[in-house]
Amino acid sequence: KFTVKKVSPKTIIIKTDNLVKRTVEVVPVFDVNLESPLRVYNSVKVIPSKVDLWVPSSIGDSAIEVSTEKFVINNDQGVHQTEVELSKLPEPYATDPLAVEVKFEIRSFTQKVVEVPVEVKNLPVNGQVRLFPEKVTVTMNISQEDYDLVNAADFKCVAYFKKLDAEQNRVSLSLEKIPDQIELIDWGQKSAEFIIIKE
C-alpha cells in the first residue's frame, strides 16, 4: 500500500504503442536422432504453417521469426504427427495459436547410382562437340519406396559453352535438376574436356 503525496509536473503524458497483427511462417526447430538407414523423408510440415503474431507498431517492417520449441525426431518408420508449443516471445509479443502440429515421415533409405547425360548449350560455332566424359555419375540416398521411381531422366546436367574463353579445353558442368525426394551425395566430375568438330 502506498500514498501519492505530490505529483510534479501536474500533467503527465503517457504514450502507448499499439499492437498490430502480422501473419508469419512457423519455423520447426528439431534434432534428428535416427540410426542408419532411417531418415526423415522430405521436410517436416507445420500445421498450420502460419500463425498470427501481435507486435508493437513501432517496430515497422522489422523481421520477427516465430519458431517451435525444439523437439526430437527419434520415432520408428511411418508417418508421425504431434503437438509442439511455439517458442515464447518477450512481452508484448504474442502468437495465436500458442501451439502447432508437426508432421513428418520416417523411411528407410539406401544408395543408388545413375549415369546422367550432359546436355550441350550455347555452342559458339556450327558443328558438333564431343565431351569427355559424356555422362556424370550421380550418387544419392533414396528411400526404398522411391528406388524404382527415380532414374537418369529426372536429373539435368548442362555444359554451357557461352562462358568459355577461346583457349580453354575444359567446360564447367552444372547439375540443374534434382528430384526433391533424394539426398544428393555426389555427382562426379564438375567439368569435362571437349573437342569441337566443325562442319
Buried (B, 14 or more C-beta within 10 A) or exposed (E): EEEEEEEEEEEEEEEEEEEEEBEBEBEBBBEEEBEEEBBBBEEBBBEEEEBBBBBBEEEEEEEEEBBBEEBEBEBEEEEBEEEBEBBEBEEEBBBEEEEBEBBBBBBEBEEBEBEBBBBBEEBEEEEEBEBEBBBBEBEBBBBEEBEEEBEBEBBBBBBBBEEBEEEEEBBBBBBEEBBEBBEEEEBBBEEBEBEEEEE
